[in-house]
Every structure is written in structure tokens, then in C-alpha cells.
Amino acid sequence: MILGYADQGHGQKALNLYSDMLSEDICPNKLTFLGVLKACWLVGNLRQGLYMHSEVMSQSLDSDLVVANTLIGMYAKCGALNEARHVFDLLSSKDGVSYNSMIQGYVQNEHSLPALDIYSSMQCRGIRPNKVTFPTILKACSNIRALEQGRLLHTEIIRDGMHLDEVVGSAIIDMYLKCGSLLDADTVFEDLAIKDVVSWSAMILGYADQGHGQKALNLYSDMLSEDICPNKFTFLGVLKACWLVGNLRQGLYMHSEVMSQSLDLDLVVANTLIGMYAKCGALNELDMCLIFCQARMGYHIIL
């Protein structure tokens, strides 16, 4: 029950069940700890996670690879990178999950250089990266604009035959766009066997972030012609493109599309809408958007 609820994303319910289990004087086992540790990272309860680590050690389960990997993941998700690295370094035998967990932890907490170091260590150990590793380490390159490192990764990905995977392909596109290499991004995008909403959105948002508003709007039009439904990141890119080219009419239409998916209640989308109206000088629409945000979302914006 505990592991099942944690696997389904119900962290607090899993922790409540663990508390109930202890009240029945039932001793936890390996599977219990796996469920509770996952629950700790789901709810961000580092204090409970630290206590569970001591319980794991009391049963000498900290040397178990699956448990240790879960501990690394829990600490990394909670932002406790020193603790995650300590568990990682103490492992006598590491697998791909160990390395991926550590790399993801560093990247999610915007520590890209240590992530690249761990990736190098992974290669030295002869552990092959997979579909989890590549998007994460590509994001590390994106974060620090490490174009040459990204190019080397792209070569490795092609060698491993993963360059046509939609998720990996989208991560390559995002890396090139963030690093300002638009031609490379275009080439990778055109070579994708399947272009889904993730890859289209990466292109649209990437071009908008690089200041190419009309190109982003053209890509959005092409995406719709392929009958692909936009998502949050598509809208963020198109709204930014609207303010870059001063296309208020398109911006108004996009606002209605955002509302049709109830994304106007998303804080990031709402802020982008406000920015679009402000940049386009649409003061009446801006006032209405601000009133809506304050009434429906409960926060105040200072321009």
C-alpha cells in the first residue's frame, strides 16, 4: 500500500500509512523504505527523509543498490545535494540509475558543472548513458551555454542511435537554441522522424527566446497545420513572439486559446500574458488581466 501510493504520486497518503503501520508495531522492510523515501521526495519532506535514512542504516540496507539509489533520488529531489553526493560516493558499486539520479539532482538544482563531471565519471566507468541521461546532461549544457560540449554529446547520441527519439531530439534542439545555434536546431528538427508537441514547442519557445518573433509565429502556424495541439510551452513561446513583433491581434487570439485550456490560471502563463499586453501597449487589456489575476489567483503584480 505504501509503495503503491508513492508510485502513484500520493506522497502524503503513503507517509500517513507508514505512520499507521508503525502504530501497529509492524517492522518495516526494504519495500517499505523504498515507498517512504519516494514519498519524502514527492512532498519535499527532507526531515522525514533524514530520519528514514537512519532507519535504513539500522537495518544495514544502505548498502543495497536499489535503496541507495532511492536515497540519492530523495536527497536530490529535496535539494540536499551534499547528502545525495555522500550516499553516491559511498556506493562501492554504481549503476546507471545511480549516475542518472545524481546528474538529475545537480541539473534540477542548477549545478551544471558537477553534473558534467559525474557524466564524465559515468563514461570512464563504462556505463552507457540512456534516454534519461541524454536529455538531462543536454540541459546542463543549455544552462551554461556549453555549445562545444553539447556538440560532442550530439555526436555521442547519433553514435548510440538515439538522435531520432522525440524526447532526446527535443533536448538537442533546446540545447542548440539556448546556445544560440539556430541553424543546428533547424537541422535536428527537420531530421526528426516524428515531430510531436514537445519538439514543436522547443522550436517555438527557443526562437522566441532568441528574439526571432516572426519565425516563432510561423512555426506555430506550421504546427497547427499538422493538427498538433499546443501545450503550455507552446503558448509561452507564441505569447512572447506576439510582444516581440507587436502583434496584439494574435496575442488576443492566443489569450482565448490559453483560456480554452484553463492555462490562464497558471502563474507563468498569466505573467507572460501580462507582459504581452504591456509590451503591446494594450492598457485596457492589461488592466483587465491584472484584475483577473488578483481576483482569481490571489496575487498582486508590480510593473
N, C-alpha and C positions, 0 to 999 in steps of 0.2 A: 504493500500500500504506500509506504513512504517513498520508495524508489519510483513507483508508478506515478504518483502525484508530482514528484520532482521532474520526471521525464516529460510530463505533460505541461510543465511550466507553472505549476501551482506550488510555489516555494513555501509560502506561509502555512498552507494546509499540511505539507509534508513535515514542517517543523512542529506543528501542533500535534500531529500523530506521533512524532518521536517523543514529545513530552508525555503524551498519554501512555505510550509503551513503557517508558521508564517508571511511571506511576504504578504500573502493573508488575514491577520488579522483573521485567524481561530484559535479559542482557543483549545488547546489540551485537551484530556480526558484521562481516565485511560489506554485505549488501546494504545493511542499514547505514553504515558510514558513507557509502557511495551516494545514497539518496539524500542524506542530511547535508553532506558537503555541497552537493549540487544545489540543494535548497538554499544554502547560505549564500551562494553566489547569485542566485536568482533574486533574492531580496536584499542583497548587499549587506548582509549581517556578518561583518568581519569578526566581531567579538565572539559570536557563536562559532564561527569557523575556527578561531584560535583555540577555543575550548575543545572542539571536535578533533583538532589536530592532537591535542594532548591525550584524548581518549583513544585515538588511533594508535599512538605510540604505546599506550598502556597495554595494548593487545599485540604489540610488535607487528602491526600491519603497515607501518610507514615504509617498510622495505618492499611491500607488494607494489609492482609496477602500476597496476590499474589504480590502486588507491593513491599512490604518489602522484600520478598524472592528474587525478581529480583534485588533489590538494593544490597542485600548481595552478590548475584552472581556477579553483576557488579564490586563491590569493590574487591571481592576475585580474580576475573579473572585479574583485573588490579594490583594486588599485594598490595592493600591498606587494609591490614588485620585489622588494628586498627579501621578503619571506618566500615568495614564489621561487626566486633565484636560489635561495638557500636549499629548499627542497630539491630543486633541479640539480644543483651541484653535488648534493649528497648521493644522488642515484648512481649506483655502480653500473647499471645497465639502462640505457635510454633507448626509446623507440621513436618513431615518427610523431606519435601523439605528444610525447614529452617535449620535443622540439617545437612542434606546432603550437602547443599551449603557451610556451614561453615566448615565442615570436609574436603570437596574437596579443599576449598581455602587454608586451612592450609597445607594439604598434597602437593598440587601443588607448594606451596612456601617453601616446605621442613621444615615445622614446625610440626613434627610428634607428639611430646608430647602434645601440645594443642589439636591436632586432637583426640588423645586418651581420653583426658579429656572431650571433647564435646561428644564423643561416650558414655562415662560412664554416662554423664548427660542425654543423649537421652534414655538410658536404664532405668535410675531412673524415668524418666517421663512416662515410659510405652509405648514409641513409638518404634514400631518394625522396625529394620533395613530391608533393601531390597536389590535387586540386584545391586543398585547403591552404597549403604553404604558399603557392604562387600568388594568388590574389592578395594575401596578407603582406608578403615581402615586397610586392609591387607597390602597395600602398605606402610602405616605408620609404621607397624611392620617391614616390609622389610627394610625400610630406616634406622631404628635404631637397626636392628638385634635383635628385641624383640621376640625371639623364643617362650618363655613360653606364652606370650600374644597372639602370633599367634596360638599356640596350643589351647588355650581357645576359640579363635574365630572360629577355625576349628570345635570344638565341638558344638558351637552355630549354625554354618552353617549346620552341619549334623542334628541337632535337628529341624531346620527350613526346612529341605528337599531341601536345595539349593546346596548341595555339588556336584550334578551331572550336574549342569548348566555349560556350556562351559566357560563362562566368569569368573564366580566365581571360578570354578575349576582351571582355568589357574592362577588366582590370588593366590590361595592357593599354587599351585606348585611353583610360583615365590617366594612367601614368604619363603617356606621351603628351596629352593635353595639358596636364598640370605642369609639365616641364617645358611647355611652350612649343613642342614639336608637332605642329598641326598636320603636316604632310604625312608623317609616320602614322598618326592617329587615323587619318583618312584611309591610308593603305591597309591597315589592320582591319578597319571597319568593313571595307569593301571585300576583304578576303573571308570574312565570317560566313560560314555555311548557313547559319541561322541567325538572323538579327531579331532579337527579342526586345522587350521594352527596356531592359537593363542597358543593353548596348546602345540603343537609340537615345536613351536619356543621358547616358555618359557623354555622347557626342554633343547633344543639345546643350547640356549644362556646361560642358567643357568649353565649347565655343563661346557661350555667353560669358563665362568667367574670364576668357581671354579677350573680351571686348568686341567679339565679332557677332553683333546682334542680328544682322540680317541673315547671316549664314545659319545661325541657330533657328531662326524662324522658318527658313527654307527647309531645314532638316525636319522640323516639326510637321510641316505640310507634307513632306515625303513620307513620314512615319504614318500619318493619318491615311494616306493613300494606300498603305499596306494593311489597313484595318487593325492596327495595333493600338490598344487602349493606353492612354497616358497614365502615369502614376505621379506621386508626389514630386519626384526629382525632375520629371519632365516639366511639370508646372513651374517649378522653381527656375529652371533654365529659360522657359519661354517668357515668364514674367520679367526676368532680368533683361532678356533680349528686348522686350517691349519698351522698357525705360531707356535702354541704350540707343534705340532708334527713334524714340519719342512717339511710338505707335499707340496712342491712347485707345483707339477703337479696338485694336487687337487685345489690349490689356483688359478692357471692359468685357470682351467676349470670354477671355481666359478666366476672369473672375467668376462668371456664370458657370464655366466648366468646373472650376475649383469647388464651387458650392454644390454642384451636382454630385460630387464625390464626398461631400461633407469635410473637405480638407481645409475649409476656411477657419475651422476651429483649431487647426494645427498652428502652434506658435510660430514656427519658422516660415510657414506659408503665409500666415497673416502679416508678419513683419515684411515679407517680400512684397505683398500686395500694397502695404502702406508705402514702402519705398518706391514702388512703381508709380503710384498716384502722385507722390511728392515730386519725383523726378520729372513726371509729365506735366506738372503744374495744374493738375486736376483738383483744385482745392475743395470743391463741393463733395466729390467722391472721397477725397482724403478724410474730410470731416466725418462723413458717414461711416467710413471704415474704422476710424478711431472710436467713434461712439459704439459701433458694434463690438469691437474688441473689448472695450471697457465694460460693456453691459453683459456680454456673453462669456467672456473669457476671464474677466476679473483682474485685468492688469492695466496699468497706465503706461503710456508711451511718451517719452520726452524727445521731441525732434530737435 
